[in-house]
């Protein structure tokens, strides 16, 4: 049973309704409605009539939702009426085709609007150069939404929906406000004269216009899909639905009036994306932002569809029509995680099919066919006097009859215009019903089906930290024990003192993470931005000072909140769980794996460069995958040693790597200082500030590159629980790490400048290699190998930090339980 703390209230419910109703339709449908009606006057009437019809449909579904208080919308209503084969047929069609197709179209629309915005701003044509880019960008929006829907509906997805709805209203207010300014202040009313000129007299075209208007209002039944997760549905459902439809009607009519203020009927019909044309005419340079704002608007629609699709599948599984794994929920948040992931995966798969618009026609036909049967089921249940709750909302009998007639009319017109849509949709429903009779109603299935169902449920339980629930749900407010809580109370949850790292290992980790390949690349970038030798050295000192300030803050955080996980743990302690979880997801799936991949690639490239120079070969051009394979050959042993005691294996390796790193650095610094002090090569230091930039932007960019080189001083905060006496170790390691790095960086820059002029410095990216060629004779061949060796320490630090960040998230029950499993001996 859904606990009250995870149920959504009125505000979230209104946000879901508005989010599902107001999608991209208002930016596309106005053209279709005007095309079929032929005039401004009739098109505005169609928008009002569409709102009225949607209100009638909403009344019918409010009665159904307050009478049959189960999630699953049409499936649950048809099943309550006893029409199991039909309910199952629509369930299969809905979960495999209708809702994933809708989700795929919305994600593709997100990607297309985003790409259109990028093309307009930067004068590119990304879509024609790469047809996949719109899909990939759409997925980049869909996957984070999938993630937040794995947790508490009220705390995560519900709050996101509120934010998305506010953002949506901002976009709409900009368009309406601009249009009304032109209408009222500038007095542009000429397009409204003779408003009914050109009005169609064809009933078919009027109904098709009405059909497009209703498509724009579709989504008012969103809450019926997850009714068990709505607090006090008798009150919440009617308020949310009426407010959403009323607001949407006001918005749709106002936006059409705004459009017609600026565009004539002919211009309106000419352009599909009428909002973009409107923005170009009225908003000046700001019109470039409109595609991005529409993309942002679509995020709310995507989130609503993920909610509806997953709850529809979940309801089917609770009634044993779908595999048991789909009725598995997280015990704390009651999120149907398997259902959410399945629907998103199906949507991604469908997005690679051919004509998604045709697929949407089939999906739309299935929805209206389903609604027709649901109205028949409601009238049937009324006639049979089914026992419903006494406080259920009850309409006059004319409401379901009227909505039934509307559904039948729309269905007939749709099939009349494209009979193949009706045939294919009907075949899908028949196939789904046949599956019900063969696999669900039958009691003599081969044993292998039950075995597969059981194994899949066990795997889901383990990997997604879920438990299957039954229908009906138990009427107890006590929730089932959480697997995570059992682990948290275990004695395994604490790292033993023998496995904690001391001061020496801690310093090694800090230096290892700070001094990576940056000192061999960043000096060139800093010199280019600063313009002079003198300012570049100042930038290195200032960067160290800023890093020290940051380290002081993180030392306070690390000694105050003695938990591993760095930023995640600190944000979570502050109670900012959604933000903490969002950063955790991004960091563990993108930020830290990317850093590790770049370090691995850099290792391989320096190693291959060394081989090429020693043996006079060109391995990289003959085999572009070789640096990656060599990088992996270094990464895998590091992965292996990190599986054991941190102090005895990875910690000691880090000390060795840091000693080797310092040896490389001493060779470079010693050589440079020998040229500077013994040979007296000081000419490059004369007029050190010549060419200094006066641009604040370039100075900040130089500072940014300097700070990038010092990044890593917070590495110990990722594994504070594995640091012995953090009150003493953390400040010593951080300050020694930054202090040593600052001295190293300044000395290496002095060494470089003693041999290379400013112009030569700017010319070469890998300045250390150029320096070695000038000073070390044949020994310069060893430099790429030594830099590769140096990178091993950085890779080891990154493995430590990224794994502890993920581990911290799992310990806080934000990531799957398997990720907080530890070896009892080494932890």
Buried (B, 14 or more C-beta within 10 A) or exposed (E): BBBEEBBBBBBBBBBBBBBBBBBBBBBBBBBBBBBBBBBBBBBBBBBEBBBEBBBBBBBBBBBBBBBBBBBBBBBBBBBBBEBBBBBBBBBBBBBBBBBBBBBBBBBBBBBBBBBBBBBBEEEEEBBEEEEEBBBEBBBBBBBBBBBBBBBBBBBBBBBBBBBBBEBBBEBBEBBBEBBBBBBEEEEBEEBBEEBEEBBBEEEEBBBBBBBBBBBBBBBBBBBBBBBBBBBEBBBBBBBBBBBBBEBBBEBBBBBBBBBBBBBEBEBBBEBEBBBBBBBBBBBEEEBBBBBBBBBBBBBBBBBBBBBBBBBBBBBBBBBEBBBBBBBBBBBBBBBBBBBBBBBBEBBBEBBEEEEBEBBBBBBBBBBBBBBBBBBBBBBBBBEEEBEBEEEBBEBEEEBBBBBBEBBBBBBEBBBEBBEEBBEBBBEBBEBBBBBBEEEBEEEEEEEEEEEEBEEBBEEBBEBBBBBBBEBEBEEEEEBEEBBBEEBBEEEBEEBEEEBBBBBBBBBBBBBBBBBBBBBBBBBBBBBBBBBBBBBBBBBBEBBBEBBBEBBEEBBEBBBEBBBBBBBBBBBBBEEEBBBBBBBBBEBBBEEBBEBBBBBBBBBBBBBBBBBBBEEEEEBBEEEEEBBBEBBBEBBEEBEEBBEBBBBBBBBBBBBEBBEBBBEBBEBBBEBBBBBBEEEEBEEBBEEBEEBBBEEEEBBEBBBBBBBBBBBBBBBBBBBBBBBBEBEBBBBBBBBBBBEBBBEBBBBBBBBBBBBBEBEBBBEBEBBBBBBBBBBBEEEBBBBBBBBBBBBBBBBBBBBBBBBBBBBBBBBBBBBBBEBBEBEEEBB
